Amino acid sequence: RLWRMREFCLREVEPLESEVEHSQIMALTSAIGAGLRVAYLDRSDGPLNYHHFPENAQAAPSVHLLYRPGHYDLLYPGRSPGLV
């Protein structure tokens, strides 16, 4: 089974220009032991949409990301007024 995980990572996680899926974000939060907040910037009118991972997290998220179609940026709370 370990080879399947390594093969998956080589094929789906590590290549540039590949989309990160929900399962990969959940694996990341599990691996680092921290909550994650994603702000989705999808070019629609209105405020940003936020999603928290894992969804049932009790603590405040430690990692903040901005998702633009095809790309994630790391955000630093307190340095980006209005985003986080």
SULSUL-V331579 format. One line per field, one symbol per residue. phi: phi as a letter, one per 30 degrees, with the letter a starting at -180 (. if undefined). A space follows every 50 residues. Layout:
phi=???
This chain:
phi=.ddddddddddccdddicddcedddddddddcibdbbcccccicdjddcc bcbddcdccddccbbccceiaccdccejcbeicb
